[in-house]
């Protein structure tokens, strides 16, 4: 059969943040718009996929909607987080934080390769009325740190996943001005 080639990273703004190696060093999560021709040109529907370097198989994490990008594995490999926009073709959608449970499948027979399945997918930090712009898992895999611009100030937020309903908490003071995505920042002394 013929194979289609797709771009990674997704043009025009994508970079290395659109792929992430799993802690098991066997799987790579990536974002890709698997479309061609006019459909590719007019769509903003990129999806998250997981590639198995042992079997060469690919599992789709997301399949519909808008721009899904920037997948990040949890340190324990049991979850995958990414940024998602809801609608295809609507580039101004809110950038939401999603996670999926990753289920490792044990081999049925000795010598058989194990694989993985995508479990429950859910939006976390839905109460945050701002775009998330990056994902950082804490060491224990129970918390995600994300930057977001709120009232023209970039802030850091924590999402505690160890509760039945993920709990969102602002980490930076409301008057703390800092750009987490730029190599410089502006600071004002207390005396002006």
Secondary structure by P-SEA (a helix, b strand, c coil): cbbbbbbcccccccccccccccccccccccccccccccccccccbbbbbbbbccccbbbbccccccccccccccccccbbbbbbbcccccccccbbbbbbbbbbbccccccccccccccbbbbcccccccccccccccccccbbbbbbbcccccbbbbbbcccccbbbbbcccccccccccccbbbbbcccc
